[in-house]
Amino acid sequence: MKQNKNKGNRMEIVYQKNKDKQPVYDMYQEIFEDPEPFAQYYFEEIYATNQVILAEEDNKILGMIHLNPYHIRAGKKTYTLNYIVAVAVWKEYRRRGIMAEMLKKCFNDMHEQQQPFTYLMPANKAYYEPFQFRFVMDWEETMIDDHNILYTDDTTDRNHKIVHIMAEDYQTIQNFLERFMEQYKIYTVPDEPYLRRLEKESQSGDGSLLAYYEDDLLQGVFAESFEEDEVYIRWAYSLEPEHMINQIKQRHKGKKIYITEGNLFKGNSTGKDFIQSKKVPKIMARITNLAAWGDILQGKNDFTFRILVKDPYIKDQNGVFQFQCLNHKISIQRADIPQDETLDIHTTDAQGWEDEISIDELTQVFFDYDAGQILKEHEYLKDIVPAGPIYISEEV
């Protein structure tokens, strides 16, 4: 869709109200060039329920951001948080600050809605680091094929089967997966709507959501999809991981199988010398409501301190905050509400806080990701128990 520049008109940042699919679809496909089956899945299943922020000028779309809602368990609460995807600006309108204006609106609206953070999977981290996003999770990606000598199959006397999961079994599958989620402090809730979406996404890649049984007992779950002669597997959790790997290998003889995260290789040592596994930084996050983290974090000891938090995009988060911990429970509250809104916080009395830190540094500390140097420079933060590990496995 060709856009005409007209610098005389005022650009507006708005939420798409009428859900006019075609111009958004055209922009999405021209910029991202997804395979048609996946694009159809995305616009039928996700676009139908998400929010889209548009940068418009003279009723023409200049840029867009999709906010895809997911249920995220963080601490003892379940939040509906926004996964940011499809951040796009037409080529002829780039370098005009449009992306920054759209993200600023996203951040401040999320702050008002008391969403503790937002997250995304970057095509290039350099696009998002200026907006205080930082990596918070690596994906462990493992490749197996016929040349991997992994495990000896000692279960020949058992009845194995891998079957398609029916919608009426989603509650059983959720209960099964939730057992594995207990190890994470932050994770995507594998509830029935999520499993339905995961099934549809797998189908867009000619795959399915599958269950592994031994002697009619549920022993594992995984989602598979295909790209030419390669197999891609996510959400692979099993009570018998070695057995399930063998069954997956037999199911896809002669093909390379790429397994992302899950528990199939964690804690297993047999055959690890024969597999290709690597950790890849995948998920970036940004704190959008600092005070909300009081319900997620815990403290090692009682403490009280004040720090100047620097956040250039969320005004209500740019200032002095008091961190307090009593009996391991943390509260985080703004401690300096200036009467004069034009007041530059950096010119106020320096005795009001002990230290200063950026919101992206706090993100790394809270998620316990590459935070060693930050904790050396701000040792008082070591009394905070971070909210890791995390499990986020969404593509869109």
C-alpha positions as CSV (number, residue, x, y, z in Angstrom):
1,M,0.0,0.0,0.0
2,K,1.7,3.2,-1.2
3,Q,1.6,6.1,1.2
4,N,1.9,9.8,0.1
5,K,4.0,12.1,2.3
6,N,2.2,15.2,3.5
7,K,4.2,17.0,6.2
8,G,1.6,19.6,6.5
9,N,-0.9,17.3,8.3
10,R,-0.7,16.4,12.0
11,M,0.2,12.8,12.8
12,E,-2.1,11.1,15.3
13,I,-1.3,8.0,17.4
14,V,-4.6,6.1,17.9
15,Y,-5.9,2.6,18.6
16,Q,-7.6,1.1,15.6
17,K,-11.3,1.0,16.3
18,N,-13.0,-0.4,13.3
19,K,-10.6,-3.3,12.8
20,D,-10.4,-2.6,9.0
21,K,-8.2,-5.6,8.3
22,Q,-7.1,-5.0,4.8
23,P,-4.7,-2.0,5.1
24,V,-3.2,-3.5,8.2
25,Y,-2.8,-6.9,6.5
26,D,-1.3,-5.3,3.4
27,M,1.3,-3.5,5.5
28,Y,2.0,-6.6,7.6
29,Q,2.6,-8.7,4.6
30,E,4.6,-6.2,2.5
31,I,7.0,-5.6,5.4
32,F,7.2,-9.0,7.2
33,E,6.5,-11.3,4.2
34,D,5.2,-14.2,6.3
35,P,4.1,-17.4,4.6
36,E,0.5,-17.0,3.6
37,P,-0.8,-19.8,5.9
38,F,0.8,-18.2,8.9
39,A,-0.4,-14.8,8.0
40,Q,-4.0,-16.1,7.7
41,Y,-3.7,-17.8,11.1
42,Y,-2.4,-14.6,12.6
43,F,-5.2,-12.4,11.3
44,E,-7.9,-14.9,12.0
45,E,-6.8,-15.9,15.5
46,I,-4.7,-13.1,16.9
47,Y,-5.6,-9.9,15.1
48,A,-9.2,-10.5,15.9
49,T,-8.6,-10.1,19.7
50,N,-5.5,-7.9,19.9
51,Q,-5.1,-4.1,19.9
52,V,-3.4,-2.2,17.1
53,I,-1.8,1.2,17.6
54,L,-1.6,3.2,14.4
55,A,0.3,6.3,13.4
56,E,-2.1,8.1,11.0
57,E,-1.7,11.2,8.9
58,D,-4.6,12.4,6.7
59,N,-6.3,9.0,7.3
60,K,-3.3,7.1,6.0
61,I,-1.4,4.6,8.0
62,L,2.2,5.5,8.5
63,G,3.1,3.0,11.2
64,M,1.7,0.3,13.5
65,I,2.3,-1.7,16.6
66,H,0.3,-4.9,17.5
67,L,-0.3,-5.6,21.2
68,N,-1.2,-9.2,21.6
69,P,-2.6,-10.2,25.0
70,Y,-1.4,-13.2,27.0
71,H,-2.1,-14.4,30.5
72,I,1.2,-14.2,32.3
73,R,1.7,-15.6,35.8
74,A,4.1,-13.4,37.8
75,G,4.6,-14.1,41.4
76,K,1.2,-15.0,42.9
77,K,-0.8,-13.0,40.4
78,T,-2.0,-13.6,36.8
79,Y,-1.8,-10.6,34.6
80,T,-3.0,-9.9,31.1
81,L,0.1,-8.5,29.5
82,N,0.9,-7.2,26.0
83,Y,3.3,-9.0,23.7
84,I,4.6,-6.4,21.2
85,V,4.8,-7.6,17.7
86,A,4.6,-6.3,14.1
87,V,6.3,-2.9,14.9
88,A,6.4,-1.3,11.4
89,V,6.7,2.1,9.7
90,W,6.6,2.6,6.0
91,K,10.1,3.1,4.6
92,E,9.4,6.6,3.3
93,Y,8.2,7.7,6.8
94,R,11.1,6.3,8.8
95,R,13.5,8.4,10.9
96,R,10.7,10.8,11.8
97,G,10.3,9.5,15.4
98,I,7.1,7.6,14.5
99,M,8.2,4.4,16.2
100,A,9.2,6.3,19.3
101,E,5.8,8.1,19.5
102,M,3.9,4.8,19.1
103,L,6.0,3.1,21.8
104,K,5.6,6.0,24.2
105,K,1.8,5.7,24.0
106,C,2.1,1.9,24.5
107,F,4.3,2.3,27.6
108,N,2.1,5.0,29.2
109,D,-1.1,3.2,28.6
110,M,0.3,0.0,30.1
111,H,1.5,2.0,33.0
112,E,-2.0,3.3,33.6
113,Q,-3.3,-0.2,33.4
114,Q,-0.8,-1.3,36.1
115,Q,0.9,-3.8,33.8
116,P,4.3,-4.6,35.3
117,F,6.1,-5.1,32.0
118,T,5.8,-5.6,28.3
119,Y,7.9,-7.9,26.1
120,L,8.8,-8.7,22.6
121,M,11.1,-10.9,20.4
122,P,13.3,-8.5,18.5
123,A,14.4,-8.8,14.9
124,N,17.3,-6.6,15.9
125,K,18.0,-5.7,19.6
126,A,19.4,-2.3,18.4
127,Y,15.9,-1.2,17.5
128,Y,14.6,-1.6,21.0
129,E,17.5,-0.9,23.4
130,P,17.0,2.9,23.0
131,F,13.5,2.3,24.5
132,Q,15.0,0.6,27.6
133,F,14.2,-3.0,26.5
134,R,16.7,-5.5,27.7
135,F,17.0,-9.3,27.1
136,V,15.5,-11.3,29.9
137,M,15.4,-14.8,28.5
138,D,17.4,-17.1,26.3
139,W,15.8,-19.9,24.4
140,E,17.7,-23.2,24.4
141,E,17.5,-24.6,20.9
142,T,18.6,-28.2,20.2
143,M,18.9,-30.0,16.9
144,I,18.6,-33.8,16.7
145,D,18.6,-36.1,13.7
146,D,19.4,-39.6,12.7
147,H,23.1,-39.1,13.5
148,N,22.4,-38.2,17.2
149,I,22.9,-41.2,19.4
150,L,20.8,-40.1,22.3
151,Y,19.2,-42.8,24.4
152,T,18.7,-46.5,24.4
153,D,15.1,-47.4,24.1
154,D,14.4,-49.7,27.1
155,T,10.6,-49.4,26.8
156,T,9.9,-52.0,24.0
157,D,7.4,-53.7,26.3
158,R,5.3,-50.6,26.6
159,N,2.5,-49.3,24.4
160,H,3.6,-45.9,23.0
161,K,1.4,-43.6,21.1
162,I,1.5,-39.9,20.0
163,V,-2.0,-38.5,19.3
164,H,-3.6,-35.2,18.3
165,I,-5.0,-33.4,21.3
166,M,-8.7,-32.7,21.1
167,A,-10.3,-29.5,22.5
168,E,-12.2,-31.5,25.2
169,D,-8.8,-32.5,26.6
170,Y,-7.4,-29.0,27.0
171,Q,-8.1,-28.8,30.7
172,T,-6.2,-32.1,31.3
173,I,-3.3,-30.8,29.2
174,Q,-3.2,-27.5,31.1
175,N,-3.1,-29.3,34.4
176,F,-0.2,-31.5,33.0
177,L,1.8,-28.5,31.8
178,E,1.2,-26.5,34.9
179,R,3.2,-29.0,36.9
180,F,6.3,-28.1,34.9
181,M,5.6,-24.4,35.2
182,E,6.0,-24.5,38.9
183,Q,9.8,-24.1,38.5
184,Y,9.3,-20.6,36.9
185,K,8.5,-17.4,38.6
186,I,7.1,-15.8,35.4
187,Y,5.5,-17.8,32.7
188,T,2.8,-17.8,30.0
189,V,-0.2,-19.6,31.4
190,P,-1.0,-22.6,29.2
191,D,-4.8,-22.2,29.6
192,E,-7.5,-23.4,27.2
193,P,-7.5,-20.3,25.0
194,Y,-3.7,-20.5,24.8
195,L,-3.7,-24.2,23.8
196,R,-6.3,-23.5,21.2
197,R,-4.1,-20.8,19.7
198,L,-1.1,-23.0,19.9
199,E,-3.0,-25.7,18.0
200,K,-4.0,-23.2,15.3
201,E,-0.4,-21.8,15.0
202,S,0.9,-25.4,14.6
203,Q,-1.6,-26.1,12.0
204,S,-0.5,-23.1,10.0
205,G,2.9,-24.9,9.7
206,D,1.2,-28.2,8.8
207,G,1.6,-29.5,12.3
208,S,-0.5,-30.1,15.4
209,L,-0.6,-30.0,19.2
210,L,0.3,-33.6,20.4
211,A,0.2,-35.8,23.4
212,Y,2.6,-38.7,24.2
213,Y,1.1,-41.7,26.1
214,E,2.7,-44.8,27.6
215,D,0.3,-47.6,28.4
216,D,-2.6,-45.1,28.1
217,L,-1.0,-42.7,30.7
218,L,-0.3,-39.1,29.6
219,Q,3.5,-38.7,29.7
220,G,4.2,-35.7,27.5
221,V,3.0,-32.8,25.4
222,F,4.5,-31.0,22.5
223,A,3.6,-28.8,19.5
224,E,5.2,-29.5,16.1
225,S,5.3,-27.7,12.8
226,F,7.2,-28.1,9.6
227,E,9.3,-26.1,7.2
228,E,10.3,-28.2,4.1
229,D,12.1,-31.2,5.5
230,E,12.7,-29.7,9.0
231,V,10.6,-30.2,12.1
232,Y,10.1,-27.5,14.8
233,I,9.0,-28.4,18.2
234,R,7.9,-26.2,21.1
235,W,6.3,-26.7,24.5
236,A,7.9,-30.1,24.8
237,Y,7.5,-31.4,28.4
238,S,7.5,-35.0,29.5
239,L,7.6,-37.1,32.6
240,E,9.7,-39.5,30.5
241,P,11.8,-37.1,28.4
242,E,14.2,-39.8,27.0
243,H,11.3,-42.0,25.9
244,M,9.5,-39.1,24.2
245,I,12.6,-38.0,22.4
246,N,13.0,-41.5,21.0
247,Q,9.4,-41.5,19.8
248,I,9.8,-38.1,18.2
249,K,12.9,-39.3,16.4
250,Q,11.1,-42.4,15.1
251,R,8.2,-40.3,14.0
252,H,10.5,-38.0,11.9
253,K,13.2,-40.4,10.6
254,G,15.5,-38.7,8.1
255,K,14.6,-35.2,9.2
256,K,16.3,-32.5,11.3
257,I,14.3,-31.8,14.4
258,Y,14.7,-28.4,16.2
259,I,13.4,-28.4,19.7
260,T,13.0,-25.1,21.6
261,E,13.1,-25.0,25.4
262,G,10.9,-27.6,27.2
263,N,12.5,-30.2,29.5
264,L,13.6,-32.9,27.1
265,F,17.3,-32.2,27.5
266,K,17.4,-30.6,31.0
267,G,18.8,-32.8,33.6
268,N,19.6,-35.5,31.1
269,S,23.3,-36.3,30.4
270,T,23.2,-39.4,28.2
271,G,24.0,-38.6,24.7
272,K,24.6,-34.8,25.2
273,D,27.9,-35.1,23.4
274,F,26.1,-36.0,20.3
275,I,23.6,-33.1,20.1
276,Q,23.9,-29.6,18.9
277,S,22.4,-27.3,21.6
278,K,22.8,-23.5,22.0
279,K,21.3,-20.7,24.0
280,V,20.0,-17.8,22.0
281,P,18.9,-14.5,23.5
282,K,15.2,-14.2,22.4
283,I,12.9,-12.3,24.7
284,M,13.3,-8.7,25.6
285,A,11.2,-6.9,28.3
286,R,10.7,-3.4,29.6
287,I,9.3,-2.4,33.0
288,T,6.1,-0.4,32.5
289,N,4.8,-0.1,36.0
290,L,7.5,-0.2,38.7
291,A,5.2,-0.1,41.6
292,A,3.4,-3.2,40.4
293,W,6.6,-5.2,40.9
294,G,6.0,-5.0,44.6
295,D,3.5,-7.9,44.2
296,I,6.1,-10.0,42.2
297,L,9.4,-9.6,44.0
298,Q,10.5,-10.7,47.4
299,G,13.2,-9.6,49.7
300,K,16.0,-11.5,51.5
301,N,16.1,-9.1,54.4
302,D,14.2,-6.1,55.7
303,F,15.4,-2.9,54.0
304,T,14.4,0.6,53.1
305,F,16.1,2.8,50.5
306,R,15.3,5.5,48.0
307,I,16.6,5.7,44.4
308,L,16.2,8.0,41.6
309,V,14.8,6.0,38.7
310,K,15.5,7.4,35.2
311,D,12.8,6.6,32.6
312,P,12.7,8.9,29.6
313,Y,9.4,7.6,28.2
314,I,7.1,7.1,31.2
315,K,6.8,10.4,33.1
316,D,5.2,8.9,36.2
317,Q,8.1,6.5,36.4
318,N,10.8,9.1,36.1
319,G,11.6,10.1,39.7
320,V,12.4,9.0,43.2
321,F,11.0,5.7,44.4
322,Q,11.1,4.2,47.9
323,F,11.8,0.4,48.1
324,Q,10.8,-1.2,51.4
325,C,10.9,-4.8,52.5
326,L,9.2,-6.1,55.7
327,N,9.0,-9.8,56.3
328,H,10.1,-10.6,52.8
329,K,7.2,-8.5,51.3
330,I,8.3,-5.7,49.1
331,S,6.6,-2.4,48.3
332,I,7.7,0.1,45.7
333,Q,6.2,3.6,45.9
334,R,6.9,6.9,44.2
335,A,8.4,9.2,46.9
336,D,8.6,12.6,45.1
337,I,5.5,13.9,43.3
338,P,6.6,17.4,42.3
339,Q,3.9,20.1,42.5
340,D,5.5,21.8,39.5
341,E,5.1,19.5,36.5
342,T,7.9,21.4,34.7
343,L,10.3,20.6,37.4
344,D,13.4,18.8,36.2
345,I,13.9,15.9,38.7
346,H,17.7,16.2,38.2
347,T,17.7,19.6,39.8
348,T,16.0,18.7,43.0
349,D,17.7,18.1,46.3
350,A,20.2,15.3,45.9
351,Q,19.7,14.3,49.6
352,G,16.3,12.9,48.8
353,W,17.8,9.6,47.5
354,E,20.8,7.4,47.9
355,D,21.5,6.5,44.3
356,E,20.2,6.6,40.8
357,I,19.5,3.9,38.3
358,S,17.9,3.5,34.8
359,I,14.7,1.6,34.3
360,D,16.5,-0.8,31.9
361,E,19.1,-1.7,34.6
362,L,16.2,-2.4,37.0
363,T,14.7,-4.7,34.3
364,Q,17.9,-6.8,34.2
365,V,18.0,-7.0,38.0
366,F,14.3,-7.9,38.4
367,F,14.6,-10.6,35.8
368,D,18.0,-11.8,36.9
369,Y,19.5,-11.5,33.5
370,D,23.1,-10.5,33.0
371,A,22.8,-8.3,36.1
372,G,26.2,-9.0,37.7
373,Q,27.9,-5.7,37.0
374,I,24.7,-3.7,37.9
375,L,24.6,-5.5,41.3
376,K,28.3,-4.6,41.9
377,E,27.5,-1.0,41.3
378,H,24.3,-1.0,43.3
379,E,24.9,-3.5,46.0
380,Y,21.7,-2.7,48.0
381,L,19.7,-4.4,45.2
382,K,21.3,-7.7,46.2
383,D,18.7,-8.0,48.9
384,I,15.9,-8.3,46.3
385,V,15.1,-11.8,45.2
386,P,14.7,-11.6,41.4
387,A,11.8,-13.0,39.4
388,G,13.6,-15.6,37.4
389,P,13.6,-18.1,35.8
390,I,11.0,-17.2,33.2
391,Y,9.3,-19.2,30.4
392,I,7.9,-17.3,27.4
393,S,7.7,-19.3,24.2
394,E,5.4,-17.3,21.9
395,E,6.3,-16.5,18.4
396,V,3.5,-13.9,17.9
